[in-house]
């Protein structure tokens, strides 16, 4: 099934973006009368019929709403330091979107080697992953934010900071209380500074470990995302 995304859908019609229109008409060679599936990114999956096969502005007629997915009863917000190699950060965005995540904040830390990112490009990576995995919810992607700004923002749920240290820290898998919301901080290649760790703890972040291995930023972020989802999937199946 080919899934298309457009946030502007009503019960009668919608129009695909230029990029989605080009893929629909030029790549897949669909034409008037052909049926496709479309999601609004907030839980609905529609079946729609091509009415105007314009490769720049493809118009659709909504035939039916196939399903309405419910929001998960748990919310995951990952704040991840930007990686020096942006491809690695985009890899995390792709995999986390496939697995399941509600919100992502690119974070700028004291040891960050990269401090800017093209959020429009990152959004495309996320949407592509959502479509590939046939999901109907598009994760929220925030603009880059400093570490200090992020930890100062209110969050209703459990807050964790994962970092490397020889000191004992609880494993995330042992301390997370499912199915509570969670905000998890993942640092840059040079890890969080001591100042940042102490500041996060002062803002009620629980220091945690993701295991014995020393992980890259994007691997650590995905590991935390997997842990969160597996624990909550177990809750659902139990």
N, C-alpha and C positions, 0 to 999 in steps of 0.2 A: 504494500500500500504506500503510495506517495502522499505525504502529508505536507500541506502548505500552511503558512502562518500569516495571519493578518489580525491586528487588534480591533479593527473597525468592522464588526459584523453585527447586523440586525437580523431579524427573523425572515427578511425577504431577500436581501442582496448584500454583496460586498465587492470590494475591488482589491486586487492584489497589488503589492508594491511593484516597482519596475523590476527589481531583481527577481522576485517571485514570478512575475509575469513572464519574464524572459525564460526562466527555467521551465515554466508550464508550457509555453507556446513554441519556443525555439528549440529547447532541448528534448522535451518529451513529445513535442509535436501534437499536442492536444488541440481540439477544434470545437466549434460550436456543437453543443449537445453532449459533449463528454462530461462524465462525472468525476469529481475529485473529492478528497477529504480536506477539510480546513479546520484549524483550531484558532481560537481567539487568545490563547495563552493564559486564560484565567479559568480553565476547567472544562470548556465545552468543545465537543468534536462534532463538526457538521459535515453533511454531504451536500455538495453544491454542483451546479451544472454551469458549464461555460456558456455564456451568452454573447460575449464580445471578445474574440481571441486576439486582442491587441497585445503585442509583445512588450509594450511599455505600460499598459494599463488594462490588464485583463479583468473583465467584469464577469461576475458570477451571480447566479440565482440560487438562493438557499433552498434546498429540497427538503431537508429534515435535519433535526439535531439528533445525532446518533447516540450521544451520551453526555451526561453532565457529571464530571468527576468531583468528588468532595475534596476540600483541602485536607491535608494530613492533620491529625490531632497533635502533631509535634512540629516545631519550627526550628530549623537549623540556619544560623547565621555564621558564616565562616569569614573571618577577617584575616587575609593572607598577605604577607609582605610580597611586594613585587619582586620577581626574580630578575637577575641581570640579563639572562637570556629569556626574552619575552615569550618564546615558543613554549617554554616550560610552564609558564603561568597559563597560557592558552590551553595547554594540555590538561591542566587541572580544571579549568573552566569546562572543557568538553566532558571530561569523565565525571565530574561532580554533577553536571546537568543530566547526564545519562542515569546516574545512580539515584539522584534525588536530593535537592537542596532548595531552600527558599530564598536565601539572600547571601550575596557575596560583596565584601568590601575590600578592594585593593588597598593595602596599608603601607604607609611610608614610615620606616623605623630609623633609629639612629645609625644602624649599620647597613641600611639599604644602599645598594649600588645603583638601583634604578628608582627614579622618583616620578616618572611620568608614564602614562599608558594611553593608548587610543581606545577609549571606551566604546566607540562606535564599532571598531573592529572586533573587540571582545564580545559585544552584544551579538554580532553575526555568528561568532563561534558558538555561543550559548544557544541561539535559536536553531542553528544547524544540528546541534546535538539533541535538542528537544525533539526536532522533527525526525531525526534518525531513530531515536528510541521510542517514537510514537507516544510521547507524553503530551499532556494538554495544559501544563502549567510551565510558564517561562520564569525562571528565577530572576529576582530583582538584582541588578548590578548597579552598585553605587559608584560615584566618582571617587578617585583616590582620596584618602583621608590620612592625616597624621596619626601616629600612635596615641598621642596625648588627647587629640580630639575624640578618637574612637572610644577610648576607655571612659571618657567623661560623659558619654551619651547614656541615657537611661535604657535599660533592657530588662524586660520581664521574663526571667528565666535563670538558668544556671550559667555561670560565666567561668571560663577556663582559659589558662594560658599554658601552652605546651612549649617546653624548651629543653635543651640539652644541659645536663648537670650530673656531677657525681653524687650529689646529695639525693637522699631518698625522696621520691615524689610518688603519690598515688597514681596508679594506672587509670587512664580515662575510662576504660571498660569497667573498672571496679567502682568508680565513684559517681558516674552519671546516673541520675535517677530518672529512668524512663517513665512516662513519655513526656517529660518536661521539655520546654524550649531550651535551646542552648546557643550560646555565643562562644566560639572557640577562636583563640588567637594563635596564629602560626607565624613565626619570625623569619627573617631573611637568612641568606647563606651564612652570615656571620653571627647569627642568632640574636636574640634580644640582649640589650645591654643590662648590666646589673641594675642600673637606675630604672629602666623600663620594667623589669621584673618586680622590683620593690613597689613601683608606682601602681602596677596592675593589682598586686596583692592588696595595696591600700585601698583600691577601688573594688574590693570584694571578688577579685578573680582568684579561682582556686588553681594553684600550680599542679600540673599533671605531666605524666610521661606517656609516650605512645609505644613504649617497649624498649628493648635493649639496643636495637640497631640505631645507628646515627643516620638519619634520613635527610634527603634533600627537601627543600621547602615544599615543592609541589607534591612530593611523595608523602611527606608528613601530613599535609593538608588533606590529601585523598584518603590516607589511613584514618584520620579523625572522622572524615565524612562517612567512610565505610563502617567504622565502629558505631557511630550514631545510628545509621540506618539499619544495621544488622540487629542491634539491641531493640530497636523499635519494631522491626519486622517480627522478631521473636515475640514481642508483646502482642502483636496482632494475631499471630498464629496460635499463641497460648490462649 
